[in-house]
Amino acid sequence: MPELEIQPFSEEHLDPAARLLAERHARQLEAEPLLPTTVDFRAEIEAVWKSEEASGVVAIRSGEVVGYLLGVRRDDSIWGTNVWVELAGHAVKEPEVIRDLYAVGAANWVDEGRARHYALVPATDQPLVDAWFRLSFGAQHATGIQETPAALGGPPTDVRVRRAAPEDADAALALDWVLPRHQERSPVFAPGPPWSEEELRQEYLEDVRDPEIGIFVAELAGRVVGLLAMVSVEKSSMHTGLARPRRAALLAYAATLPEARGSGAGLTLTNAGLAWAREQGYPVVATDWRETNLLSSRFWPARGFRRTFLRLYRSIP
């Protein structure tokens, strides 16, 4: 086989890179047809390439571009000294090529002091995921999708779900901290968010009055023990580009008090959120979860969500 040559990425590589990305997405659509079918692949790559501090490499064999890899920098105060391979930041003819590309690209990133590496990879492309795993990456986060289901079964008799109201602000505020506090612990070890209670309260009061947002609470014996929020996927900063289906609802947040787990509150809230999506005319529902969160990484797939993309992570010592 002819030798693989790795070169710096440049403007002249945008068109061949777009063809590679189109091929990758076509393979993914065969496995997950709910993903967007109309994508400007060149524009998606160009947006990454023109990001601040973007850098990358291409793989060339016998004069043909057979792979590319682009990295960008996100906010260091949130992600540490990082580099991100975004949704449109990589595509290869053969999965093994990504390892050659990363070997060159990562050397430059580490020399720049960027030791935390993130890559967004199609979950349906197991050979490609495996190639990233063999670079010491692990699964950190997942996005999921499903068709909006038909009417679901009724709630347990002792759980009541209703639309949230402004007077639920105190209970909602307490539930806003349940998920991040849970994820601070093992095996997630995620740092807590920088929110203040006043910011959370103000956001809740705005959202609960917004007719385009569906916020629900679950009650047990008259006490609010769970919260779930539904919005349009257009409001999401994560489900974008190749990961944003047309006309989809986003299950944006869900939490149940630890003492109420196992009561059926979470399942009943989920059914209410999916019913809201159906009533609003959304044919698709998306969500996301931490793969290292044992509860959510088991709960959401069991509710019918199929993984679309994985956020992989590697920290360089």
C-alpha positions in Angstrom: 0.0 0.0 0.0 1.4 3.5 -0.9 2.8 5.4 2.1 0.5 7.8 4.0 1.7 11.4 4.0 0.5 13.8 6.8 0.4 17.5 5.9 -0.9 20.7 7.6 -4.6 21.4 6.8 -5.2 24.4 4.5 -8.0 26.0 2.5 -7.3 23.8 -0.6 -8.3 20.8 1.5 -11.9 22.0 2.2 -13.5 20.4 -0.8 -11.9 16.9 -0.4 -12.6 17.0 3.3 -16.2 17.9 2.6 -16.5 14.8 0.4 -15.1 12.6 3.2 -17.5 14.1 5.8 -20.4 13.6 3.4 -19.4 9.9 3.1 -19.2 9.5 6.8 -22.6 11.1 7.4 -24.2 8.9 4.7 -22.9 5.8 6.5 -24.4 7.2 9.7 -27.7 8.0 8.1 -28.0 4.3 7.1 -27.9 3.4 10.8 -29.8 6.5 12.1 -32.1 8.1 9.6 -33.5 10.7 12.0 -30.3 12.7 11.7 -30.4 15.7 9.3 -30.4 14.7 5.6 -29.6 18.2 4.2 -26.1 19.4 5.3 -23.7 21.8 3.8 -20.6 19.8 4.6 -18.1 22.3 3.3 -19.7 25.1 5.4 -19.6 22.9 8.5 -15.9 22.2 8.1 -15.1 25.8 7.2 -16.8 27.0 10.3 -14.5 24.7 12.4 -11.4 25.7 10.4 -12.1 29.4 10.8 -12.7 29.1 14.6 -10.2 30.8 16.9 -7.0 28.9 17.3 -8.0 26.1 14.9 -5.3 23.8 13.6 -5.3 20.5 11.8 -3.8 18.0 9.4 -4.7 16.0 6.4 -3.7 12.5 5.3 -2.8 12.0 1.6 -2.1 8.7 -0.2 -1.2 8.6 -3.9 -2.3 12.3 -4.2 -5.7 11.7 -2.7 -6.9 13.2 0.6 -8.0 10.2 2.6 -8.5 11.9 6.0 -8.5 15.1 7.9 -8.4 16.2 11.6 -9.2 19.6 12.9 -8.9 20.9 16.5 -10.3 24.0 18.1 -10.0 25.5 21.6 -13.0 26.1 23.9 -13.1 28.1 27.1 -10.2 27.0 29.3 -12.1 28.1 32.5 -14.7 25.3 31.7 -12.7 22.6 29.9 -9.2 23.1 31.1 -6.2 23.4 28.7 -8.2 21.8 25.9 -8.6 21.0 22.2 -11.9 19.8 20.6 -12.4 17.7 17.5 -15.9 18.9 16.7 -18.7 17.0 14.9 -17.3 18.2 11.5 -13.7 18.1 12.6 -12.7 14.7 11.3 -13.5 12.1 8.6 -11.4 9.3 7.1 -11.5 6.8 4.3 -10.4 4.1 6.7 -10.7 4.2 10.5 -7.0 3.5 11.1 -6.1 6.7 9.4 -7.5 8.7 12.3 -4.7 7.3 14.5 -2.0 8.6 12.1 -3.7 12.0 11.9 -4.0 12.2 15.7 -0.4 11.2 16.2 0.7 14.3 14.3 -2.0 16.7 15.4 -1.8 15.8 19.1 2.0 16.4 19.2 1.4 20.0 18.2 -1.5 20.5 20.7 0.5 19.1 23.6 3.4 21.3 22.6 1.0 24.2 23.0 0.1 23.0 26.5 -3.3 21.7 25.5 -3.5 18.4 27.4 -7.3 17.7 27.6 -8.5 16.3 24.3 -12.2 15.9 23.3 -13.5 14.3 20.1 -17.2 14.0 18.9 -17.5 10.7 17.1 -20.5 9.0 15.4 -21.7 6.4 17.9 -23.0 4.2 15.1 -19.5 3.9 13.5 -18.0 1.2 15.7 -14.7 0.8 13.7 -14.1 4.6 14.0 -15.0 4.6 17.7 -12.6 1.7 18.2 -9.8 3.6 16.5 -10.3 6.5 18.9 -10.4 4.1 21.8 -7.1 2.7 20.7 -5.7 6.2 21.1 -6.6 6.0 24.9 -9.8 7.9 24.5 -12.8 6.9 26.6 -16.6 7.6 26.3 -17.6 10.6 28.4 -20.9 11.9 27.1 -23.6 10.8 24.6 -26.3 12.3 22.6 -29.5 10.3 21.9 -32.5 10.3 19.7 -35.8 8.6 19.1 -39.0 8.9 17.2 -41.6 10.7 19.3 -43.6 7.7 20.7 -47.4 7.2 20.6 -49.4 7.6 23.8 -47.6 5.9 26.7 -49.0 4.1 29.8 -50.5 6.0 32.7 -48.4 7.0 35.8 -48.2 5.0 39.0 -51.3 5.9 41.2 -49.2 7.6 43.9 -47.3 9.9 41.5 -48.8 13.1 40.2 -47.3 15.0 37.3 -48.4 18.5 36.4 -47.1 21.6 34.6 -44.7 23.6 36.7 -45.8 27.0 38.0 -43.9 30.1 39.2 -44.7 29.2 42.8 -42.7 25.9 42.4 -39.5 28.0 42.1 -38.0 26.9 45.5 -38.6 23.2 44.7 -37.3 23.6 41.2 -34.2 25.3 42.5 -33.4 22.4 44.8 -33.9 20.0 41.9 -31.6 22.0 39.6 -28.7 21.1 41.9 -29.6 17.3 42.1 -27.9 16.3 38.8 -24.7 18.4 39.1 -24.3 17.3 42.7 -24.7 13.7 41.7 -22.2 14.1 38.9 -19.6 15.6 41.2 -19.3 12.1 42.8 -17.8 8.9 41.6 -17.6 7.7 38.9 -18.3 10.9 37.0 -16.2 13.4 39.0 -17.5 16.4 37.0 -16.8 19.8 38.5 -19.9 21.7 39.6 -21.4 24.3 37.4 -20.7 28.0 38.0 -24.4 28.9 38.4 -25.6 31.1 41.2 -29.0 30.4 42.9 -30.2 33.8 41.8 -29.3 33.0 38.2 -31.1 29.7 38.4 -34.2 31.2 39.9 -34.4 34.0 37.3 -34.0 31.4 34.5 -36.7 29.2 35.9 -39.2 32.0 36.3 -38.5 33.1 32.7 -38.8 29.5 31.3 -41.9 28.5 33.2 -43.8 31.4 31.7 -42.5 30.7 28.1 -45.3 28.9 26.2 -42.7 27.2 23.9 -41.1 25.4 26.9 -42.6 22.5 28.7 -41.6 22.2 32.4 -43.2 19.5 34.5 -42.9 18.5 38.2 -43.7 15.2 39.8 -45.3 15.1 43.3 -45.4 12.3 45.9 -47.8 12.9 48.8 -48.0 16.5 47.8 -44.3 17.1 47.7 -42.4 18.0 44.5 -39.8 15.3 44.0 -38.9 15.6 40.3 -38.5 18.1 37.5 -38.3 17.7 33.7 -37.9 20.4 31.0 -38.7 20.2 27.3 -37.6 22.7 24.6 -37.0 22.9 20.9 -33.7 21.4 19.8 -33.0 24.8 18.2 -32.2 26.1 21.7 -29.5 23.6 22.2 -25.8 24.5 21.9 -24.9 20.7 21.8 -27.3 19.3 19.3 -26.1 21.3 16.3 -25.0 20.8 12.7 -24.7 17.1 11.9 -26.4 16.2 15.2 -29.5 18.5 14.9 -32.5 16.8 13.3 -35.1 19.0 11.7 -38.2 19.8 13.9 -37.1 18.0 17.1 -37.9 18.5 20.7 -35.1 18.4 23.3 -35.4 16.7 26.7 -33.1 19.3 28.2 -33.1 18.4 31.9 -34.5 15.8 34.3 -33.8 15.1 37.9 -35.5 13.3 40.8 -34.7 13.6 44.5 -32.5 10.7 45.6 -35.1 9.6 48.1 -37.8 9.4 45.4 -35.8 7.2 43.0 -37.6 3.9 42.3 -41.0 5.5 43.0 -41.8 5.9 39.3 -41.5 9.7 39.4 -38.7 9.7 36.8 -40.6 7.4 34.4 -43.8 9.4 34.8 -42.0 12.7 34.1 -40.4 11.2 31.0 -43.8 10.1 29.7 -45.2 13.5 30.3 -42.3 15.1 28.4 -42.7 12.8 25.5 -46.4 13.5 25.4 -45.6 17.2 25.3 -43.4 16.6 22.3 -46.2 14.7 20.6 -48.8 17.4 21.4 -46.5 20.1 20.1 -46.0 18.3 16.8 -42.4 17.3 17.2 -41.8 14.0 15.3 -38.4 13.5 17.0 -37.0 13.8 20.5 -33.3 14.2 21.4 -31.5 14.2 24.7 -28.0 13.7 26.1 -26.3 12.2 29.1 -23.0 11.5 30.8 -21.8 8.0 30.0 -20.0 7.9 33.4 -23.3 8.6 35.1 -24.5 5.1 35.9 -28.1 6.2 36.4 -28.7 8.3 33.3 -26.6 6.1 30.9 -28.9 3.2 31.8 -32.2 5.1 32.1 -32.3 7.0 28.8 -31.4 4.1 26.5 -34.0 2.0 28.4 -36.5 4.7 27.5 -35.9 4.3 23.8 -33.1 6.8 23.1 -30.5 5.6 20.6 -26.9 6.9 20.8 -26.0 9.2 17.9 -22.7 10.8 18.9 -20.2 10.1 21.6 -18.0 12.7 23.2 -14.7 10.9 23.8 -12.0 12.3 26.2 -8.4 11.8 26.8 -6.2 13.6 29.4 -2.4 13.8 28.6 -0.3 13.4 31.8 
